[in-house]
């Protein structure tokens, strides 16, 4: 029952968001065409109940504009366009509803698996909600032995098919990143913690490429020369929000960034092979060259 209601909320948000202005009569017409309606009209009272539930659950406001013929629209649509949790939820469940509508096509729609989120994501979110510390039994890629640690869970973030936890190590008093697929065991404690009111996840990762944020790796200006068709990929899917195309020729383009050149950023550059060249700074260029020479020496 709860799942069905949730799907109806998402259907309603997606329908109004895509229409960018739609009357209740038009909403009901689309409702009847959807299998979610089971052939029954959407009562006006139920529609308003759904509107209220959507506002409470997702902070998405569905409002009516009397001056355009009583059309409903998403008041904070610009926030959805900017990304974040609401966008992720909307996109995920809208696609899910679409697939349910075209069930016979399910084998022709393929997704990437994110196995690390299946086991531990729910208890982590519950711990964040309840402001409870958690104990982790953890096995890092970088250490031979597993270890246990008590942490205050601040946020979860997905990057490259993996879920990560940013948490404060209660013993050392510092923030650390933990990959969910390296957690061996997790349990919630009875201890509570105060999430810092002045902590901003967006600010914390603002100058990061992925999930690594290091005090000893400050942000700096980086220029990349991108060749051939790779340019189009960079334009349509920027590596970072600071990306700017500062020069364009028939053979290449130069993109500038302001970010921290951490390990995950260097790995990203290497993944593009000969299609990307680091122009500056020199130490980043030298580091990429060192890795490239190591790869070449193994041939």
C-alpha positions, 0 to 999 in steps of 0.5 A: 500500500505504501509503495503504491502511494509513493509511486502515485506521488512520483507519477504526479510530480513527474507529470506536472513537472514535464508538462510545465503547466497542466489543468486538473482535467488534463492530469486526470486524462493522463491518469486514466491512460496510466496503469497506476489508475486501474481505470478509475478517475482521480478524485479532486480531494485525493489529488490535493491530498497527494499534493500535500504529501509530495510537499511534506515528503520531498519539499516540492510545491505543486501550485495553481496559477489561476491566471493561466486557466487554473494550471498546476505547475512545480513552484520550485522547478529550478531547484529540481534542475540544479540536481541533488536528492530531489532530482535523484529521487524524481529521476529514479522513481519516474524511470521505475514507473515508466518501466512498469508501464512498459513491462514487456521491455524490461529486458531491453532496459539495462542499468549499472549495478551499485551493490554497495548500497543494498546492505548498509544504505538503509541503516546509515540513513536511519542513523543520520535521521536519529543522530546516532553514532555507528560502529563500523567493522571496516577493511580498507583497500589500503590496509592489510588488517580490518579495524573497528571504529565509531563514527558520526554519520554526516552524509552518504554520496554516490560516485562511480558505482559506489556509495560512500559515507562521510563521517566524523571519527569520534576517537580522532575527531576528524572527518573520514570517507568510508566506502560502503562496499568495504564495510564488513559489519555495521550497527547503531549505538545508543550514543547521540551526536549533534550534526554541526549546523554550520556544516555544508556538504556542498561546500565540503565537496565544492572543490573536489572532483569525486569523494576525496577532500584533503587539507594537504591538496588545496584547489588550484587552476588546472588546464586541460587540452582535449583532442578530437571528439572527446571535446564533445563529451567534455562539453555535454558532461563537464568533469566539474562545475568549475569547467570553462572552455577557454579556447577552441580550435578545429583540432582541440579545445582547452578547458580550465578548472579550479579544483583539488587535483586529488587521486581520483581526479588523476585517475579520471584524467588517465581514463581518457588516454591520449585524448586529454593532455594536462597543460598546467600546473606542471606537477599535475602534468608530471604526475600524469606523465609518471603514471603513463610511463609506468603503463607503457613500461608494462607493455 
